[in-house]
Amino acid sequence: MKVVLFCGGLGTRLRDSSGGLPKPMVNIGSRPILWHIMKYYAHFGHKEFILCLGYKADAIKNFFLNYDQCLSSDFTLSNGDKRMHLKESDISDWSITFADTGLKSNIGQRLKAVEKYLVNEEMFLANYADGVTDLPLPTMIDSFTKSGKIGCFICVKPSQSFHVVTLENEDVVKNIQYVRDTDIIINGGCYIFRKEIYRYIKDGEELVVEPFQRLIRENQLLGYRYDKFWHCMDTFKEQQELNDMYERGNAPWEVWKGDRCLIS
């Protein structure tokens, strides 16, 4: 299936620490989070990507136009370092469409803008391009396919560090809990859609507002709960957390490096 990645947002909460880069181009280790997400999908055989570009689209285009495979692949130099032999190809079998979807467009309008690249697709994948997971993707796809629904998204525990407060009469605190110890789940920004999703999106609408409400009323939206690893990168602190995991060699989202994402 084709994979639509939303790469055009301003990333305002991360901008001060990103050097002005668009959020998908902020690094985890030596590679942008966008690359990590694309590697995740490619691991499961989904290698046709549509990048919905907006803010600083040139940074994303130039990354791939000047892609250096040596940073993520073993290689051998020979003939006085004039000849390089890569031990494995990194992205040579990927197909990437770079689509200008507007500087200030919302997610719904970015998705509408790339409809022409999905006309022959019965189903497609989509992602906010700002979070990583070790979700067994084929299992989610199989569940969605059997459901017959039009849309599906991953439901996860928040990765942010905050506390949930419960008040009772006169604003007296009844309870306070760390969010990951509660039953709160959020939209993890990882989607599967059938092509019929486009019937539910009108001009100017945000994807998860009006279109999703229409799907809900018709019982056509599936929430796929996943309680294992998921982590977003909305803030500098979250970027640091992901880099710390990567540097410790504990990066669960790197499913392409071994049997870390077993299908059950």
Secondary structure, 3 states (H helix, E strand, C coil): CEEEEECCCCCHHHHCCCCCCCHHHCEECCEEHHHHHHHHHHHCCCCEEEEEECCCHHHHHHHHHCCCHHHCCCEEEECCCCEEEECCCCCCCCEEEEEECCCCCCHHHHHHHCHHHCCCCCEEEEECCCEEECCCHHHHHHHHHHHCCCEEEEEECCCCCCEEEEEEHHHEEEEEEEHHHCCCCEEEEEEEEEHHHHHHCCCCCCCCCHHHHHHHHCCCEEEEECCCCEEECCCHHHHHHHHHHHHCCCCCCCHHHCCCCCCC
